[in-house]
Amino acid sequence: MAVKVIIERKAKKGHETDLVMMLRKLRAHALMQPGYISGETLAAVDDPTIRIVISAWHRAADWKAWEGSAERAEIEAAIEPLLAAPARIRAYVEV
């Protein structure tokens, strides 16, 4: 069953562009992962520091493999200093 993962990140003021660049890097690596279908990044209309990433995966196990990978952890470690709060991650399935 396909899974959509929604990740919300709030950038520190002045780091919005840096965050977007790192999110693009993260997506470029995700593209090569088994089960990855697609992704998009959105900016909140009322708060330019908030970015939402929505990715689609064939199976929850595909997402979990990527979420727990050393490759993703390395990129996330570079993203963390750009954030004003910890990222919020939630996976969803269609009902």
C-alpha positions as CSV (number, residue, x, y, z in Angstrom):
1,M,0.0,0.0,0.0
2,A,1.4,3.4,-1.0
3,V,2.5,5.7,1.8
4,K,2.8,9.5,1.9
5,V,5.2,11.1,4.3
6,I,4.8,14.7,5.4
7,I,7.7,16.4,7.1
8,E,7.3,19.9,8.5
9,R,10.4,22.0,9.1
10,K,10.8,25.5,10.5
11,A,13.9,27.3,9.4
12,K,15.7,29.8,11.5
13,K,15.2,33.3,10.2
14,G,17.7,34.0,7.4
15,H,18.3,30.3,6.7
16,E,15.3,29.6,4.5
17,T,17.3,29.5,1.3
18,D,19.9,27.2,2.9
19,L,17.2,24.9,4.0
20,V,15.6,24.7,0.6
21,M,19.0,23.8,-0.9
22,M,19.5,21.0,1.6
23,L,16.0,19.7,1.0
24,R,16.8,19.5,-2.7
25,K,19.9,17.5,-1.9
26,L,17.9,15.2,0.3
27,R,15.4,14.7,-2.5
28,A,18.1,14.0,-5.1
29,H,19.3,11.2,-2.9
30,A,15.8,9.9,-2.1
31,L,15.2,9.6,-5.9
32,M,17.6,6.7,-6.0
33,Q,16.0,4.8,-3.1
34,P,13.9,1.7,-3.8
35,G,10.2,2.5,-3.5
36,Y,10.4,6.2,-3.9
37,I,7.6,7.6,-6.1
38,S,7.6,11.4,-5.9
39,G,8.1,14.4,-3.7
40,E,7.3,18.1,-3.5
41,T,8.3,20.9,-1.2
42,L,5.8,23.6,-0.2
43,A,6.3,26.9,1.6
44,A,3.6,28.1,4.1
45,V,1.8,31.1,2.8
46,D,1.5,32.8,6.2
47,D,5.1,31.9,7.4
48,P,8.0,31.9,4.9
49,T,10.2,30.0,7.4
50,I,8.0,26.9,7.3
51,R,8.6,24.2,4.6
52,I,6.5,21.0,4.1
53,V,7.9,18.1,2.2
54,I,5.5,15.5,0.9
55,S,7.0,12.3,-0.5
56,A,5.2,9.2,-1.8
57,W,6.6,5.7,-1.3
58,H,5.4,2.3,-2.6
59,R,5.5,0.7,0.9
60,A,6.0,1.9,4.4
61,A,9.0,-0.4,4.6
62,D,10.6,1.6,1.7
63,W,10.2,4.8,3.6
64,K,11.5,3.3,6.8
65,A,14.6,2.0,5.0
66,W,15.3,5.5,3.7
67,E,14.4,7.1,7.0
68,G,16.9,4.9,8.9
69,S,19.7,5.1,6.4
70,A,23.1,6.5,7.1
71,E,23.0,8.5,3.9
72,R,19.8,10.3,5.1
73,A,21.1,10.8,8.6
74,E,24.2,12.5,7.2
75,I,22.1,15.0,5.3
76,E,19.7,15.5,8.2
77,A,22.6,16.3,10.4
78,A,23.5,19.2,8.1
79,I,19.9,20.4,8.0
80,E,19.4,20.4,11.8
81,P,21.4,23.5,12.6
82,L,19.2,25.4,10.1
83,L,16.1,24.6,12.0
84,A,14.3,26.7,14.7
85,A,12.5,23.5,16.0
86,P,12.8,19.8,15.4
87,A,11.3,18.4,12.2
88,R,7.8,16.8,12.5
89,I,7.4,13.6,10.6
90,R,4.3,11.6,10.0
91,A,3.5,8.8,7.5
92,Y,0.0,8.4,6.0
93,V,-1.9,5.8,4.0
94,E,-5.1,6.4,1.9
95,V,-8.3,5.3,3.6
